[in-house]
Amino acid sequence: MISLNNKGTVSDMAEDREILREVWEGKIPVCFQLAQEDIYTVDQPDPFFLLVPRLSYFPLVTDKVVKHLSKHVDRDNQGEMWLEYEGQALKWHYPIGLLFDMFGSRADLPWNLTVHFQNFPEEELLHCPSKDAVESHFMSVIKEADALKHRGQAVNNMQRKDHKTLWNGVMNDKFDQFWSVNKKLMEVSGEDTFKFIPFRVYQMDQVPLQRLFKPTDDNGDVLTLRHMLESVITDFQEKKSRVLIQGVEPDLDTPVLWLSEHLSYPDNFLHICLQSSPSEVLQSES
């Protein structure tokens, strides 16, 4: 289990390296099954099981899934692969861990996903022609995050090889390779802290919420996750809400700077999933 430090001070990244590594090593067991309407062969394809990194993206980890299941699809009608969970098309440009927190966190494991090669949902998903599209999206989000934190100075000071090192660390699931560069994007020293916290709040069937939010108020007092949520959701009610970041339910009094340093995804954003609390779900179902 990850235990969250709730100090109102800036953390020493070296001391918390084990937290960063534990977050990085988070995995989700997934069962990929071909949609019944896509099956062209007489024999039914076996499901394909994978243990996938929470911090990765589905197009980076599904090559073997495509190879295994596409043999049972009519080649003349085979289109781009897309994934679905209980009728919900899954956005490939969202990190896998975020998708699981949004849609699968209350499901039994393994997470059962349906694989499609036909009827691409044009109005719901972006096309992903190659892994280069994932890299392009990833780097654009990295740049947006750094513009919020350091006015873009950290990214601008990086060389092309640094960008590649970052991306290869994500694509190949290499913690040390990724953090050899990402530490430059996470540097906080003395009063030179992040200007704003890169974050998005996700709620079911709603557009993600984000706004400019500083790690401290005008008096220099530390701002917390509670403050952040109240700034974007006017009627936020803690008792009716379940908050997930990286699969963890953090204390709402945790400083947002600490969360940004330790629980951000590789794109340097805090992706915060907001759900109804289990008690609220039970009431709505009864």
Buried (B, 14 or more C-beta within 10 A) or exposed (E): EBEBBEEBEBBEBEEBEEBBEBBBEBBBEBBBBBBEEBBBEEEEBEBBEBEBBBBBBBBBBBEEBBEBBBEBBEEEEBEBBBBBBEEBBBBBBBBBBBBBBBBBBEEEEBBBBBBBBBEBEEEEBEEBEEBEBBBEBBBEBBBBBBBBBBEBEBBEEBEEEBBBBBBBBBBEBBBEBBBBBBEBBBBBEEEEBBEBBBBBBBBEEEEBBBEEBBBBEEEEEBBBBBBBBBBBBEEBEEEEBBBBBBBBEBEBEBBBBBBBBBBBBBBBBBBBBBBBBEEBEEEEEE
